[in-house]
């Protein structure tokens, strides 16, 4: 998805947006990943992240398909729970991916490497 949508994704360096003793948020291309070390029994919380999206951008969390909207300055408030990661991507950029109800499907040729099978999504 990300490399097919953004030609610079593979060379774009992942960099931290936010970090504290329990949470780290990182951005790579248009994707923002938020991780917690609270574990499955950790209390639910919301974390504000200065994510750098356009103000009002619609975003989809790729693991749950929940959506949220960036605030006027491009920040997001991420609901965290049970130690689960969150991965956000602009909803408009999902078109043609077949992910989270987005229409259509991109071709997915199988690339075989060693013992692993990976699918490559092409725009």
N, C-alpha and C positions, 0 to 999 in steps of 0.2 A: 504494500500500500504506500508507505512513505517514500520509498525510493522511486516508485513509478509516478508519484504525484509531484515530487520535488527532485530535480536533477542534481541538486547539491547535497541531498540527504546523506549519502554515503561518505562524503568528505567533510560534512558539517560536524564540528566537534561537540560532543555532549558537554554541557556546562551546568554547574549548579545555580539554581535560582534562589533556593532557600535551604537552610539547614539549621537544625537545633539538636538537642540530645535525643529526640525520638523520630524526627522526620527529615527527609531530604527530598527536594524537588529538583528535577533536572530537565533541561530542554535540549532537544536535538531536532533541528529543522522546525517543523510546525508541531511536533509532538512534545507534550509535557508529561513526564512520569513522576508520580509522587509515591514514595515508599515510607513505611513506618517500621520501627523495631518493637512496637508494643505487643505484638503477638496476637494470637486468636482470642485470648482472654482480656485484651486491653480495652479500656473504655473508648466509646465512640467520641469523636471530636471533629471540629471543623478547623481547617487550616487555610488562612489567607495567603495567597501566593501572588507576587507581582510577576505574572506569566508573560507579559509582553505581547499579548494578542491585541488585535484591533478592538477598540471599545465597542461593546454590543455584539461581539462575535459569538455565534452559536457554536458550542463545543459538544462533542459526544465522548463519553467515557467508553473505551473500546472493550472492556471486559464485562461491563454490566449493561451497556447501551443506554445508560441514563444520560440526560443532557443538562447543560447549564449554560449560562450566558456570562461572558466577560463583562466586568463593570466598565464604566466610562474611561478608566485609565488602562484597561487591558488586563486587570487582575482577576483572579478567580478565587472562590471560596470552596475548598475541596472537602467534602464529607468523608472522613476516614472512620473505619470500623473493622474490628476483628483482624487487624494486622494485614488486611488486604491491600494490594497495590492499586493505584489508579493511573490510567493512561488516557490522556485527553488529546483529541485531534479535531480540527475544524470540521463541523458537520457538513458544510458545503463541499469539502474536499473528499468526502466519502462517496460521492456520486459515482456510480458504475462499479463500486467495489463489492456490492452485495452484503456488506457488513452492517449490522444494526438496522436492518430494514432499508438501507440505501438501494435504489433501483439498479438493476443490471448487474452483470458480473464481468470482471476483467478476466482475460485469459490467464491461466495459471499453469504454464508448462512445468513439468516436474524436472528438477535438477537433482541428480544423484551424486552424492559425495560420500565416499567411504561407506559406513553403515547407516548413514542418516539420509532421510528423504526430506527435501525442502521444496516448498512451492514458491515460485517467483511470480509476483503479480506485475503485469505489464499494463500500462495505460493504453 
